[in-house]
Amino acid sequence: MDSTFLQARIDATKTQIIAFEGALTAFAANGALQSYTIDTGQTDQTVTRANLTQLRNTVTSLYNQLATLEARLSGGSTQVIPGW
């Protein structure tokens, strides 16, 4: 796979992680906050306090995706462990 493509996917995934973690931080810092709009650079998504579990799961999934992409870029292998 083209290393330029993989690096672009890694950069995009990092941007998404930062955006989603920003939402988690905003909810933690402001107990009255009920919704937050995430701008990933590709889309805008509004999440609510009720979506915190899904939001945390998304961040975990993005970190797993990042690890896989970085392993592919370095030519190594990765072990995937289910999160259930």
Z-matrix of the N, CA and C atoms (Angstrom, degrees):
N
C 1 1.452
C 2 1.531 1 107.96
N 3 1.287 2 116.98 1 144.23
C 4 1.458 3 123.64 2 -177.36
C 5 1.528 4 110.91 3 -63.59
N 6 1.339 5 116.33 4 127.40
C 7 1.465 6 120.14 5 -177.88
C 8 1.530 7 111.95 6 -66.50
N 9 1.323 8 118.02 7 -29.52
C 10 1.465 9 120.67 8 177.18
C 11 1.522 10 110.66 9 -65.27
N 12 1.330 11 115.54 10 -41.84
C 13 1.463 12 120.20 11 177.47
C 14 1.527 13 110.54 12 -62.99
N 15 1.329 14 116.38 13 -47.54
C 16 1.465 15 119.72 14 -179.27
C 17 1.522 16 111.34 15 -61.31
N 18 1.333 17 117.03 16 -41.63
C 19 1.466 18 119.49 17 179.64
C 20 1.525 19 110.99 18 -64.47
N 21 1.317 20 116.73 19 -37.82
C 22 1.468 21 120.03 20 177.28
C 23 1.528 22 110.63 21 -63.62
N 24 1.344 23 117.50 22 -40.62
C 25 1.472 24 121.52 23 177.89
C 26 1.522 25 110.74 24 -66.61
N 27 1.336 26 116.79 25 -38.39
C 28 1.470 27 120.67 26 177.28
C 29 1.521 28 109.89 27 -62.40
N 30 1.317 29 116.93 28 -46.48
C 31 1.467 30 121.03 29 179.65
C 32 1.527 31 111.25 30 -61.77
N 33 1.335 32 117.00 31 -42.51
C 34 1.469 33 120.92 32 179.39
C 35 1.528 34 110.94 33 -65.17
N 36 1.323 35 116.79 34 -39.58
C 37 1.467 36 120.57 35 179.46
C 38 1.524 37 110.42 36 -66.44
N 39 1.316 38 117.74 37 -41.11
C 40 1.469 39 121.14 38 177.25
C 41 1.526 40 110.81 39 -61.46
N 42 1.321 41 116.74 40 -40.23
C 43 1.464 42 121.10 41 177.91
C 44 1.527 43 110.47 42 -62.10
N 45 1.327 44 116.17 43 -41.57
C 46 1.463 45 120.12 44 178.51
C 47 1.524 46 111.15 45 -65.77
N 48 1.322 47 117.41 46 -41.60
C 49 1.465 48 120.72 47 178.08
C 50 1.521 49 110.34 48 -59.04
N 51 1.305 50 116.53 49 -46.74
C 52 1.468 51 120.82 50 -179.98
C 53 1.527 52 110.47 51 -60.17
N 54 1.324 53 116.73 52 -43.11
C 55 1.468 54 120.63 53 -178.77
C 56 1.531 55 111.51 54 -65.23
N 57 1.324 56 117.06 55 -45.98
C 58 1.462 57 120.10 56 -178.12
C 59 1.522 58 111.52 57 -70.31
N 60 1.337 59 117.39 58 -37.04
C 61 1.460 60 119.48 59 175.55
C 62 1.529 61 110.94 60 -66.88
N 63 1.323 62 116.75 61 -30.90
C 64 1.465 63 120.62 62 175.30
C 65 1.516 64 111.38 63 -62.03
N 66 1.310 65 116.65 64 -38.46
C 67 1.467 66 120.66 65 177.36
C 68 1.517 67 110.35 66 -65.44
N 69 1.334 68 117.17 67 -44.64
C 70 1.468 69 120.16 68 178.45
C 71 1.523 70 111.17 69 -61.02
N 72 1.320 71 116.60 70 -40.72
C 73 1.458 72 121.27 71 178.82
C 74 1.527 73 110.75 72 -65.29
N 75 1.319 74 116.87 73 -41.27
C 76 1.471 75 120.63 74 179.90
C 77 1.522 76 110.77 75 -63.00
N 78 1.329 77 117.71 76 -41.91
C 79 1.460 78 120.70 77 178.53
C 80 1.527 79 110.72 78 -66.46
N 81 1.327 80 117.16 79 -38.40
C 82 1.465 81 120.50 80 -179.98
C 83 1.524 82 111.49 81 -68.87
N 84 1.320 83 116.93 82 -35.69
C 85 1.464 84 121.24 83 -176.69
C 86 1.519 85 113.24 84 -79.02
N 87 1.321 86 117.12 85 -25.21
C 88 1.458 87 120.56 86 -175.84
C 89 1.532 88 108.77 87 -130.50
N 90 1.318 89 116.06 88 97.29
C 91 1.454 90 121.63 89 -178.12
C 92 1.516 91 114.03 90 -61.69
N 93 1.328 92 117.56 91 -21.56
C 94 1.463 93 120.99 92 -178.94
C 95 1.528 94 111.97 93 -87.37
N 96 1.320 95 116.98 94 -12.79
C 97 1.462 96 121.25 95 -178.11
C 98 1.525 97 110.00 96 -66.64
N 99 1.329 98 116.76 97 126.12
C 100 1.465 99 121.17 98 -178.12
C 101 1.527 100 113.57 99 -106.40
N 102 1.338 101 117.29 100 -24.59
C 103 1.464 102 119.60 101 178.14
C 104 1.521 103 109.40 102 -144.69
N 105 1.324 104 115.10 103 157.33
C 106 1.455 105 121.79 104 -177.19
C 107 1.521 106 107.13 105 -148.34
N 108 1.321 107 116.84 106 137.69
C 109 1.461 108 121.07 107 178.49
C 110 1.521 109 109.30 108 -101.84
N 111 1.326 110 114.54 109 125.22
C 112 1.455 111 122.19 110 -179.67
C 113 1.519 112 108.21 111 -99.24
N 114 1.339 113 115.77 112 128.15
C 115 1.464 114 121.34 113 175.07
C 116 1.526 115 106.96 114 -111.76
N 117 1.320 116 117.00 115 104.98
C 118 1.460 117 121.06 116 -177.88
C 119 1.527 118 112.17 117 -87.26
N 120 1.301 119 116.95 118 0.10
C 121 1.454 120 119.98 119 -175.02
C 122 1.519 121 111.75 120 90.19
N 123 1.334 122 115.73 121 -17.86
C 124 1.455 123 121.03 122 178.01
C 125 1.526 124 109.93 123 -110.90
N 126 1.326 125 115.98 124 -39.29
C 127 1.463 126 121.26 125 -179.23
C 128 1.523 127 109.44 126 -145.23
N 129 1.319 128 115.15 127 164.43
C 130 1.465 129 121.96 128 169.70
C 131 1.516 130 106.87 129 -108.76
N 132 1.318 131 115.96 130 134.80
C 133 1.456 132 120.50 131 -179.56
C 134 1.523 133 108.09 132 -137.06
N 135 1.322 134 116.39 133 130.56
C 136 1.459 135 120.38 134 176.98
C 137 1.517 136 108.70 135 -98.12
N 138 1.330 137 114.80 136 128.54
C 139 1.457 138 120.92 137 177.39
C 140 1.525 139 108.09 138 -117.92
N 141 1.310 140 115.68 139 155.93
C 142 1.455 141 120.32 140 179.78
C 143 1.521 142 109.74 141 -118.18
N 144 1.308 143 115.06 142 165.51
C 145 1.453 144 120.99 143 178.36
C 146 1.539 145 110.19 144 -56.10
N 147 1.317 146 117.01 145 -33.32
C 148 1.460 147 121.54 146 179.52
C 149 1.532 148 112.00 147 -65.46
N 150 1.329 149 117.91 148 -17.89
C 151 1.466 150 122.86 149 -178.90
C 152 1.530 151 113.40 150 -94.70
N 153 1.329 152 118.54 151 15.12
C 154 1.462 153 120.03 152 -174.02
C 155 1.531 154 112.83 153 -59.67
N 156 1.311 155 117.92 154 -40.87
C 157 1.468 156 119.88 155 179.48
C 158 1.521 157 110.30 156 -63.34
N 159 1.316 158 116.85 157 -45.20
C 160 1.465 159 120.84 158 177.99
C 161 1.526 160 110.33 159 -63.02
N 162 1.303 161 117.21 160 -38.82
C 163 1.461 162 122.40 161 179.35
C 164 1.529 163 110.61 162 -62.84
N 165 1.319 164 116.73 163 -45.62
C 166 1.470 165 120.81 164 177.85
C 167 1.538 166 110.61 165 -63.23
N 168 1.329 167 116.62 166 -40.77
C 169 1.463 168 120.27 167 178.29
C 170 1.528 169 111.27 168 -63.95
N 171 1.321 170 116.63 169 -36.71
C 172 1.467 171 120.96 170 177.82
C 173 1.522 172 110.51 171 -64.14
N 174 1.329 173 116.82 172 -43.17
C 175 1.473 174 120.48 173 179.13
C 176 1.531 175 110.03 174 -62.20
N 177 1.332 176 116.61 175 -44.47
C 178 1.465 177 120.55 176 178.40
C 179 1.531 178 110.70 177 -60.21
N 180 1.313 179 116.59 178 -43.94
C 181 1.454 180 121.48 179 178.91
C 182 1.532 181 111.20 180 -62.37
N 183 1.321 182 116.35 181 -41.27
C 184 1.466 183 119.94 182 179.07
C 185 1.528 184 111.48 183 -64.49
N 186 1.331 185 117.47 184 -39.43
C 187 1.467 186 120.01 185 176.85
C 188 1.528 187 110.83 186 -64.23
N 189 1.322 188 117.52 187 -38.95
C 190 1.462 189 120.58 188 176.59
C 191 1.520 190 111.20 189 -64.16
N 192 1.332 191 116.35 190 -42.21
C 193 1.463 192 121.32 191 177.72
C 194 1.522 193 109.99 192 -62.22
N 195 1.328 194 116.81 193 -42.52
C 196 1.465 195 121.41 194 179.70
C 197 1.526 196 110.69 195 -61.16
N 198 1.335 197 116.96 196 -45.36
C 199 1.468 198 120.66 197 179.47
C 200 1.526 199 111.15 198 -60.66
N 201 1.319 200 116.73 199 -41.24
C 202 1.463 201 121.01 200 178.72
C 203 1.524 202 111.15 201 -64.09
N 204 1.326 203 116.57 202 -46.27
C 205 1.466 204 120.26 203 -179.69
C 206 1.528 205 111.28 204 -63.23
N 207 1.338 206 117.08 205 -42.30
C 208 1.463 207 120.27 206 -179.74
C 209 1.523 208 111.03 207 -65.73
N 210 1.336 209 116.86 208 -36.64
C 211 1.467 210 119.85 209 176.86
C 212 1.526 211 110.73 210 -65.78
N 213 1.309 212 116.77 211 -41.12
C 214 1.468 213 119.94 212 177.92
C 215 1.521 214 111.09 213 -63.38
N 216 1.328 215 115.92 214 -39.69
C 217 1.461 216 120.01 215 -179.18
C 218 1.525 217 110.99 216 -65.36
N 219 1.320 218 116.53 217 -38.73
C 220 1.464 219 119.90 218 -177.51
C 221 1.530 220 112.32 219 -84.20
N 222 1.326 221 116.24 220 -3.96
C 223 1.457 222 119.94 221 178.91
C 224 1.510 223 113.30 222 82.64
N 225 1.329 224 116.65 223 3.79
C 226 1.459 225 121.27 224 179.66
C 227 1.506 226 111.66 225 -85.86
N 228 1.288 227 114.45 226 -173.25
C 229 1.458 228 119.56 227 176.94
C 230 1.520 229 108.07 228 -118.04
N 231 1.299 230 114.86 229 163.71
C 232 1.459 231 120.43 230 179.10
C 233 1.507 232 108.87 231 -133.03
N 234 1.310 233 115.71 232 147.78
C 235 1.450 234 121.23 233 177.45
C 236 1.520 235 107.33 234 -104.93
N 237 1.317 236 116.11 235 125.15
C 238 1.463 237 120.94 236 -179.74
C 239 1.513 238 108.30 237 -99.30
N 240 1.320 239 115.56 238 126.29
C 241 1.457 240 121.53 239 178.93
C 242 1.514 241 107.94 240 -117.40
N 243 1.335 242 117.66 241 125.21
C 244 1.472 243 119.12 242 -179.55
C 245 1.517 244 111.05 243 -61.26
N 246 1.314 245 116.02 244 145.98
C 247 1.450 246 121.52 245 -179.08
C 248 1.504 247 113.89 246 -94.29
N 249 1.326 248 118.60 247 18.27
C 250 1.436 249 119.36 248 -179.11
C 251 1.430 250 108.66 249 -93.51
